Amino acid sequence: MSISTTVKSIQDIMRQDAGVDGDAQRIAQLTWLFFLKIFDAGEEEAEVLDFTYQSPIPEPLRWRNWAADDEGITGDELLNFVNNQLFPGLKELDVDPQYGDERAFIVRDLFADSYNYMKNGTLLRQVVNRINQVNFTSMKDRHLFNDIYEKILRDLQSAGNAGEYYTPRPVTQFMVDMTDPQVGQIVLDPAGGTGGFLVCALEHMRKQPGSDTALLQRTIRGIEKKPLPHMYNGPNNLDSETVKNKVPKEPCENNIVRRSKQKWFERS
C-alpha cells in the first residue's frame, strides 16, 4: 500500500468519527499522531547510538507504550488515556527555559495548541494501527515521509483555509535556487508555514563547502503563528538531520517556533 493510499485510508476512518469536522481537523489530528510516531522512531535510533539517552517524554506516554501494539488499548479506555493522560502530560512537560531538553520543548510547544478531535476510541485505534504500518526506522519508509508531506500539503491546499496558500515544493525549491543562500548567511522565514522554504534552504546549504550542522542551526530561523501549519512543522523538521535536535536557547534564534522561548515560558 502506497503512503498516499495509507493517508487517505486514515482520513476515511476519521470521516466516520462525529468529533472530527472537516479536512482541517482531520489533518491536525493526523499530524500530531504522525509526530509522536516519528519522534519515537528517532528515539529508537538515539538509544542505539547513545546508551545514556533519556526520553523527555514520560514512559507511559511514549508511542511504543500505548500505541505500538495493534492489540493494545482501544475504545473508551484509549480515549480516556489520550484525553486525560497523554495530552495533559505532553502539554505540561517540565522544561527548564535555559538548560532544558530541546526535544522536550519541541513536544510541549507543539502540543500547547493541539487537540484530540476524535470521540470514538475504536476508530482512533484503527487510525493508530494504520500509522504503525509506516516504519520510520527503515531508510526506505523514512524516505517516504516526503510523500506523506506532499499528500498532506495537497489536502491543506484544498481544506478551505481562507487567505492561506501552501507553496508547492517545486516553487520553494526554485526560489531557493534563485536566491542561492550561502553557508554563514542567516535565512529567516517570518511566515514559515509548514517549513518548506527552510527545509529547501537547509538542503541547499548543506551541499556547500564549509557546511556543518552547528553552523546551520545558528543561521536557519523561522516563525509560524498559526497552530495547524506549525504543528506540521514538527514532524517535517524532526525528519531533517540538521534541526531535529535543535531549539535554540535564546529567543533571537528561533528555529520555526510559534513564539520565542522567552515568551513561551512567560505564557506558561
C-alpha positions in Angstrom: 0.0 0.0 0.0 1.4 3.4 -1.0 1.9 6.2 1.5 -0.7 8.3 -0.3 -3.2 5.4 0.0 -2.4 4.9 3.7 -3.0 8.6 4.5 -6.3 8.5 2.5 -7.5 5.4 4.3 -6.7 7.1 7.7 -8.7 10.1 6.7 -11.6 7.9 5.5 -11.6 6.3 9.0 -11.7 9.8 10.6 -14.7 10.8 8.5 -16.7 8.2 10.4 -15.9 10.0 13.7 -18.5 12.5 14.8 -15.9 14.6 16.6 -13.8 15.4 13.5 -15.3 18.2 11.5 -13.7 19.0 8.1 -10.4 18.5 6.4 -8.5 20.9 8.6 -9.3 19.0 11.8 -8.6 15.7 10.1 -5.2 17.0 9.0 -4.5 18.4 12.5 -5.4 15.0 14.1 -3.3 13.1 11.6 -0.3 15.4 12.2 0.1 15.1 16.0 -0.3 11.3 15.6 2.4 11.1 13.0 4.6 13.5 15.1 4.6 11.1 18.0 5.3 8.1 15.8 8.2 9.8 14.1 9.5 11.1 17.4 9.5 7.6 18.8 11.3 6.3 15.8 14.0 8.9 16.3 14.3 7.9 19.9 14.9 4.3 18.9 17.9 5.4 16.8 19.1 7.6 19.6 19.0 4.8 22.1 21.1 2.6 19.8 23.7 5.3 19.3 23.8 6.6 22.9 23.1 4.1 25.8 22.7 7.1 28.2 19.9 8.7 26.1 16.8 9.5 28.2 13.5 10.4 26.6 11.9 13.8 27.6 8.5 12.1 27.4 7.3 10.2 30.5 7.5 6.4 29.9 3.7 5.7 29.9 3.2 8.5 27.2 5.8 7.2 24.7 4.2 5.9 21.5 5.8 2.5 21.9 4.0 2.0 25.3 0.4 2.9 24.3 0.1 2.9 20.5 2.6 0.4 19.0 0.8 -2.8 19.9 -2.1 -3.3 17.4 -3.9 -5.3 20.1 -3.4 -2.6 22.7 -5.9 -0.4 24.5 -8.9 0.7 22.4 -12.4 2.1 22.8 -13.3 4.2 25.9 -10.0 3.1 27.6 -7.9 4.6 24.8 -10.0 7.7 24.5 -9.7 8.3 28.3 -5.9 7.8 28.1 -5.4 10.2 25.3 -7.7 12.9 26.7 -6.8 12.7 30.4 -3.2 11.4 30.4 -1.5 11.9 27.1 -2.5 15.4 26.2 -2.3 16.9 29.7 1.1 15.2 30.2 2.6 16.5 27.0 1.2 20.0 27.4 2.7 20.3 30.8 6.1 18.7 30.2 8.6 20.1 32.7 11.2 22.1 30.7 13.8 24.4 32.1 13.8 27.6 29.9 17.6 27.9 30.0 19.0 24.4 30.3 16.1 22.1 29.5 15.9 19.4 26.9 15.4 20.9 23.5 13.3 17.9 22.4 11.0 18.3 25.4 10.5 21.9 24.4 9.6 20.9 20.8 7.0 18.4 22.1 5.5 20.8 24.7 5.3 23.7 22.2 3.7 21.6 19.6 1.0 20.2 21.9 0.3 23.5 23.5 -2.4 24.2 20.9 -3.2 20.7 19.7 -6.4 18.8 20.4 -7.7 15.3 20.1 -10.9 15.7 18.0 -11.8 12.1 17.8 -14.6 10.9 20.1 -14.6 7.2 19.1 -11.8 5.2 20.7 -12.3 2.2 18.4 -11.8 4.4 15.3 -8.8 6.1 16.9 -7.2 2.6 17.4 -7.8 1.9 13.7 -6.1 5.1 12.8 -3.1 4.3 15.1 -2.8 0.8 13.7 -2.6 2.3 10.1 0.1 4.7 11.2 2.0 1.8 12.7 2.3 0.3 9.2 4.9 3.0 8.4 8.3 2.2 9.8 10.3 5.4 10.2 13.4 3.5 11.4 13.6 1.9 8.0 15.5 4.0 5.5 13.0 3.1 2.8 10.0 4.1 4.8 11.7 7.1 6.2 12.4 8.4 2.7 8.6 8.0 2.0 8.0 10.7 4.6 8.3 13.2 1.9 5.3 11.5 0.1 3.3 12.0 3.3 4.4 15.6 3.4 3.3 16.2 -0.1 0.0 14.4 0.4 -1.0 16.5 3.4 0.1 19.7 1.7 -2.2 18.9 -1.2 -5.0 18.4 1.3 -4.2 21.6 3.2 -4.4 23.5 -0.1 -8.0 22.3 -0.6 -9.1 22.5 3.1 -10.8 25.8 2.6 -8.5 27.9 4.8 -9.3 31.4 3.6 -6.2 33.5 2.9 -3.7 30.7 3.2 -1.6 29.2 0.5 0.8 26.3 0.9 3.6 26.7 -1.7 4.3 23.6 -3.8 7.7 22.1 -3.2 8.9 22.8 -6.8 8.2 26.5 -6.3 10.1 26.6 -2.9 13.0 24.8 -4.5 13.1 27.2 -7.4 13.1 30.3 -5.1 15.9 28.8 -3.0 17.9 28.0 -6.2 17.4 31.6 -7.4 18.3 33.3 -4.1 21.2 30.9 -3.6 21.7 31.2 0.2 25.3 30.7 1.3 26.7 29.0 4.3 27.1 31.6 7.1 24.2 33.7 5.9 21.1 34.0 8.0 17.9 32.6 6.4 14.7 33.8 8.0 11.1 32.9 7.0 8.9 35.0 9.3 5.7 33.3 7.9 7.2 29.8 7.8 4.0 27.8 7.2 5.0 24.1 7.2 8.7 24.9 6.8 9.1 24.1 3.1 11.3 27.1 2.3 13.6 26.5 5.3 13.9 22.8 4.5 14.9 23.5 0.9 17.4 26.2 2.2 18.9 23.6 4.6 19.4 21.1 1.9 20.8 23.7 -0.5 23.4 25.0 2.1 24.3 21.5 3.3 25.8 20.7 0.0 28.2 23.7 0.1 31.8 23.6 1.3 32.2 24.6 4.9 28.7 23.5 5.9 28.3 21.9 9.3 25.3 21.1 11.5 26.2 23.6 14.2 26.6 26.5 11.8 23.3 25.7 10.0 21.5 25.5 13.3 22.6 29.1 14.1 21.6 30.5 10.8 18.2 28.9 9.9 15.3 30.7 11.6 11.5 30.7 11.1 8.3 31.7 12.8 4.8 30.4 12.2 1.9 31.9 14.3 -0.9 29.6 13.3 -1.2 26.2 15.1 -2.1 24.0 12.1 0.9 24.7 9.8 3.2 25.0 12.8 2.0 21.6 14.0 3.0 20.0 10.8 6.4 21.8 11.1 7.2 19.4 14.0 7.4 16.1 12.1 8.7 17.8 8.9 11.7 19.2 10.8 12.2 16.3 13.1 12.9 14.4 9.9 15.7 16.9 9.0 19.1 15.8 10.3 20.1 19.5 10.8 17.3 20.7 13.0 15.7 17.7 14.6 17.5 18.1 17.9 17.7 21.9 17.9 15.6 24.5 19.6 18.0 27.4 20.4 18.3 28.7 23.9 17.9 32.3 23.1 14.7 34.0 21.8 16.6 35.7 19.0 17.5 32.3 17.5 14.1 30.7 17.0 14.0 27.7 14.6 10.5 27.5 13.4 8.5 28.2 16.5 5.2 29.8 17.2 6.6 32.2 19.8 10.0 32.9 21.2 11.2 30.6 24.0 11.1 33.5 26.5 7.5 34.5 25.6 6.6 30.8 25.7 7.6 30.4 29.3 6.1 33.8 30.3 2.8 32.4 28.9 3.1 29.2 30.9 
